Amino acid sequence: MSDETQKHGNGEEHGSFEHQDMQAGAILYFLVTLAVVTVICLFGLRGVYSYLDRREKASQPAVNPLVTNVPEDTRHVAPGYPQSAFPSPKLEEDERGQLNGIRMAEEKTLYSYGWVDEKAGTVRIPIERAMDLLVQRGLPVRPQGANAEDSTSNAGPTTTATAKTGAGTKGEKK
């Protein structure tokens, strides 16, 4: 039993700590080497991409001589270029943004005051204000005592003439 205790007990091999620490110089050397390798890789990638860019620019096809307003680098499209260079109808570039602009313009029209026809004196008022005015003034209604003949005679001479002609032909057939 004493042999087992010696095998599994706290001996010098087990349970002690490491007496030699890692030196700070080795850690700093590793970090400096890592930074230098990273910088070398960045410059290498930049050089590769600039080489590929020059090669791509050199292999661009010639632009049609009939086209006058083409940007120098056709791989990068300047903002606003398609709208100014091509006639209508145009392809949609930003559907969500364009639809949002249309909706905002509609909202502004619905909820603001403005002229519809300034010469005729027609104005536009917000929906809420129009509903308030409708509640205050009410809807226009016909008088209760009006019969169908009065309403047709108010419609105009063409309508009444047609109605009289229709009644006369029925009477003649009998």
RAQUIBEL-V647131 format. One record per residue. RES is the residue in one small letter. SS is DSSP state (2 for helix, 1 for strand, 0 for the rest). PHI is phi as a letter, one per 30 degrees, with the letter a starting at -180 (* if undefined). PSI is psi in whole degrees, 0 to 359 (NA if undefined). Layout:
BEGIN
res=RES ss=SS phi=PHI psi=PSI
res=RES ss=SS phi=PHI psi=PSI
END
This chain:
BEGIN
res=m ss=0 phi=* psi=325
res=s ss=2 phi=d psi=332
res=d ss=2 phi=d psi=322
res=e ss=2 phi=d psi=322
res=t ss=2 phi=d psi=321
res=q ss=2 phi=d psi=326
res=k ss=2 phi=d psi=319
res=h ss=2 phi=c psi=358
res=g ss=0 phi=d psi=179
res=n ss=0 phi=d psi=98
res=g ss=0 phi=c psi=186
res=e ss=0 phi=d psi=336
res=e ss=0 phi=d psi=328
res=h ss=0 phi=c psi=146
res=g ss=0 phi=i psi=0
res=s ss=0 phi=c psi=174
res=f ss=0 phi=c psi=166
res=e ss=0 phi=d psi=130
res=h ss=0 phi=d psi=349
res=q ss=0 phi=c psi=119
res=d ss=0 phi=d psi=164
res=m ss=0 phi=d psi=140
res=q ss=0 phi=d psi=144
res=a ss=2 phi=d psi=329
res=g ss=2 phi=d psi=323
res=a ss=2 phi=d psi=321
res=i ss=2 phi=d psi=314
res=l ss=2 phi=d psi=320
res=y ss=2 phi=d psi=317
res=f ss=2 phi=d psi=315
res=l ss=2 phi=d psi=319
res=v ss=2 phi=d psi=317
res=t ss=2 phi=d psi=319
res=l ss=2 phi=d psi=317
res=a ss=2 phi=d psi=317
res=v ss=2 phi=d psi=317
res=v ss=2 phi=d psi=321
res=t ss=2 phi=d psi=315
res=v ss=2 phi=d psi=318
res=i ss=2 phi=d psi=318
res=c ss=2 phi=d psi=319
res=l ss=2 phi=d psi=313
res=f ss=2 phi=d psi=323
res=g ss=2 phi=d psi=315
res=l ss=2 phi=d psi=321
res=r ss=2 phi=d psi=319
res=g ss=2 phi=d psi=319
res=v ss=2 phi=d psi=315
res=y ss=2 phi=d psi=323
res=s ss=2 phi=d psi=323
res=y ss=2 phi=d psi=314
res=l ss=2 phi=d psi=324
res=d ss=2 phi=d psi=314
res=r ss=2 phi=d psi=319
res=r ss=2 phi=d psi=320
res=e ss=2 phi=d psi=319
res=k ss=2 phi=d psi=322
res=a ss=2 phi=d psi=331
res=s ss=0 phi=c psi=9
res=q ss=0 phi=d psi=138
res=p ss=0 phi=d psi=157
res=a ss=0 phi=d psi=145
res=v ss=0 phi=d psi=143
res=n ss=0 phi=e psi=131
res=p ss=0 phi=d psi=343
res=l ss=0 phi=d psi=339
res=v ss=0 phi=d psi=124
res=t ss=0 phi=c psi=328
res=n ss=0 phi=c psi=57
res=v ss=0 phi=c psi=137
res=p ss=0 phi=d psi=159
res=e ss=0 phi=d psi=310
res=d ss=0 phi=c psi=105
res=t ss=0 phi=d psi=353
res=r ss=0 phi=d psi=335
res=h ss=0 phi=c psi=120
res=v ss=0 phi=c psi=127
res=a ss=0 phi=d psi=149
res=p ss=0 phi=d psi=135
res=g ss=0 phi=i psi=357
res=y ss=2 phi=d psi=310
res=p ss=2 phi=d psi=325
res=q ss=2 phi=d psi=325
res=s ss=2 phi=d psi=337
res=a ss=2 phi=c psi=330
res=f ss=0 phi=c psi=145
res=p ss=0 phi=d psi=169
res=s ss=0 phi=d psi=155
res=p ss=0 phi=d psi=146
res=k ss=0 phi=c psi=157
res=l ss=0 phi=d psi=149
res=e ss=0 phi=d psi=131
res=e ss=0 phi=c psi=321
res=d ss=0 phi=b psi=81
res=e ss=2 phi=d psi=315
res=r ss=2 phi=d psi=318
res=g ss=2 phi=d psi=320
res=q ss=2 phi=d psi=317
res=l ss=2 phi=d psi=321
res=n ss=2 phi=d psi=320
res=g ss=2 phi=d psi=319
res=i ss=2 phi=d psi=315
res=r ss=2 phi=d psi=322
res=m ss=2 phi=d psi=321
res=a ss=2 phi=d psi=320
res=e ss=2 phi=d psi=317
res=e ss=2 phi=d psi=318
res=k ss=2 phi=d psi=320
res=t ss=2 phi=d psi=318
res=l ss=2 phi=d psi=327
res=y ss=0 phi=c psi=29
res=s ss=0 phi=b psi=165
res=y ss=0 phi=c psi=149
res=g ss=1 phi=l psi=170
res=w ss=1 phi=d psi=134
res=v ss=1 phi=c psi=311
res=d ss=1 phi=b psi=104
res=e ss=0 phi=d psi=325
res=k ss=0 phi=d psi=322
res=a ss=0 phi=d psi=348
res=g ss=0 phi=i psi=25
res=t ss=1 phi=c psi=127
res=v ss=1 phi=c psi=165
res=r ss=1 phi=c psi=134
res=i ss=0 phi=b psi=158
res=p ss=0 phi=d psi=155
res=i ss=2 phi=d psi=315
res=e ss=2 phi=d psi=318
res=r ss=2 phi=d psi=321
res=a ss=2 phi=d psi=320
res=m ss=2 phi=d psi=321
res=d ss=2 phi=d psi=316
res=l ss=2 phi=d psi=323
res=l ss=2 phi=d psi=321
res=v ss=2 phi=d psi=319
res=q ss=2 phi=d psi=313
res=r ss=2 phi=c psi=332
res=g ss=0 phi=i psi=170
res=l ss=0 phi=d psi=149
res=p ss=0 phi=d psi=135
res=v ss=0 phi=b psi=159
res=r ss=0 phi=d psi=154
res=p ss=0 phi=d psi=150
res=q ss=0 phi=d psi=328
res=g ss=0 phi=d psi=0
res=a ss=0 phi=d psi=137
res=n ss=0 phi=c psi=180
res=a ss=2 phi=d psi=326
res=e ss=2 phi=d psi=320
res=d ss=2 phi=d psi=323
res=s ss=2 phi=d psi=326
res=t ss=2 phi=d psi=327
res=s ss=2 phi=d psi=332
res=n ss=2 phi=d psi=343
res=a ss=2 phi=d psi=330
res=g ss=0 phi=k psi=166
res=p ss=2 phi=d psi=327
res=t ss=2 phi=d psi=318
res=t ss=2 phi=d psi=316
res=t ss=2 phi=d psi=322
res=a ss=2 phi=d psi=319
res=t ss=2 phi=d psi=320
res=a ss=2 phi=d psi=319
res=k ss=2 phi=d psi=320
res=t ss=2 phi=d psi=317
res=g ss=2 phi=d psi=321
res=a ss=2 phi=d psi=324
res=g ss=2 phi=d psi=321
res=t ss=2 phi=d psi=327
res=k ss=2 phi=d psi=320
res=g ss=2 phi=d psi=325
res=e ss=2 phi=d psi=325
res=k ss=2 phi=d psi=332
res=k ss=0 phi=d psi=NA
END
